Amino acid sequence: VQLQASGGGLVQAGGSLRLSCVASGIFFSLNDMAWYRQAPGKQREWVASVSITGHGDYADSVKDRATVSRDNAKNTIYLQMNNLKPEDTAVYYCNGLYAKFSWGQGTLVTVSS
C-alpha cells in the first residue's frame, strides 16, 4: 500500500489550498477514504472522509471550509480547504476510513497569520 499526499505549502490566513492523495496497492473504489492531520505537538486527528459513493463527512473544525472528493479513475482523493486559519497548520495525510492502511507520506500545510 502506498499513500502519497501532495499540495501543501505556505499560505496566508484566509487563503486556500487543494490537497491530493494518490493511493496504490488497494482496491481504491471499494474503500471509504479519509484525510487526517497532525499538528505540531498534537495527536493525529480525522479531518474529513469520502465514502465509496462520494458522500463527504467533516470534522467540526473544518466544516463549511472544506470539500472532500474522489476520482476513482485516478485512485485519488482531494481536500479543498478555504478560509484557512493558523490552527489548520499541520501535516495532512490520507488513509482509509479508520486508518486501516499503513500511513504514507503526508504534506505540510503552514498557515501564517
BELQUIFEN-V321197 format. One record per residue. N is the residue number from 1. SS is DSSP state (helix for helix, strand for strand, loop for the rest). PHI is phi in radians with two decimals (999 if undefined). PSI is psi as a letter, one per 30 degrees, with the letter a starting at -180 (NA if undefined). Layout:
BEGIN
{{N SS PHI PSI} {N SS PHI PSI}}
END
This chain:
BEGIN
{{1 loop 999 k} {2 strand -2.28 k} {3 strand -2.20 j} {4 strand -2.13 j} {5 strand -1.62 l} {6 strand -2.68 l} {7 loop 1.81 f} {8 loop -1.28 l} {9 strand 2.91 a} {10 strand -1.71 k} {11 strand -2.46 l} {12 strand -1.39 l} {13 loop -0.95 k} {14 loop 1.63 f} {15 loop -1.44 a} {16 loop -2.34 l} {17 strand -2.54 l} {18 strand -2.12 j} {19 strand -1.65 k} {20 strand -2.23 l} {21 strand -2.55 k} {22 strand -1.74 k} {23 strand -1.98 k} {24 strand -2.43 l} {25 loop 1.49 g} {26 loop -2.32 l} {27 loop -1.42 i} {28 helix -0.95 e} {29 helix -1.19 f} {30 helix -1.76 g} {31 loop -2.08 k} {32 loop -1.17 k} {33 strand -2.10 l} {34 strand -2.63 l} {35 strand -1.88 k} {36 strand -2.31 l} {37 strand -2.56 l} {38 strand -2.33 j} {39 loop -1.46 l} {40 loop -0.96 k} {41 loop 1.34 g} {42 loop -2.15 l} {43 loop -1.36 l} {44 loop -1.15 k} {45 strand -2.35 l} {46 strand -1.29 k} {47 strand -1.95 e} {48 strand -2.83 l} {49 strand -2.44 l} {50 strand -2.30 k} {51 loop -1.36 l} {52 loop -1.13 f} {53 loop -1.62 f} {54 loop 1.66 g} {55 loop -1.32 k} {56 strand -1.81 k} {57 strand -2.26 k} {58 strand -2.39 k} {59 loop -1.19 l} {60 loop -1.02 e} {61 loop -1.18 f} {62 loop -2.12 f} {63 loop -0.99 k} {64 loop 1.31 f} {65 loop -2.10 f} {66 strand -2.19 k} {67 strand -2.36 k} {68 strand -1.81 k} {69 strand -2.62 l} {70 strand -2.53 l} {71 strand -2.24 j} {72 helix -1.15 f} {73 helix -1.16 f} {74 helix -1.91 g} {75 loop 0.90 h} {76 strand -2.30 k} {77 strand -2.01 l} {78 strand -2.26 l} {79 strand -2.38 j} {80 strand -1.58 k} {81 strand -2.03 k} {82 loop -2.04 l} {83 loop 0.83 h} {84 loop -1.09 k} {85 loop -2.10 l} {86 helix -0.94 e} {87 helix -1.26 f} {88 helix -1.45 f} {89 loop -1.05 k} {90 strand -3.11 l} {91 strand -1.58 k} {92 strand -1.79 k} {93 strand -2.23 l} {94 strand -1.98 l} {95 strand -2.89 l} {96 strand -1.22 l} {97 loop -1.03 k} {98 loop 1.20 g} {99 loop 0.90 h} {100 loop -1.36 f} {101 loop -1.92 l} {102 loop -1.15 k} {103 loop -1.24 k} {104 loop -1.80 a} {105 strand -1.42 k} {106 loop -1.61 a} {107 strand -2.28 k} {108 strand -1.49 k} {109 strand -1.99 k} {110 strand -2.12 k} {111 strand -1.96 j} {112 strand -1.64 k} {113 loop -1.56 NA}}
END
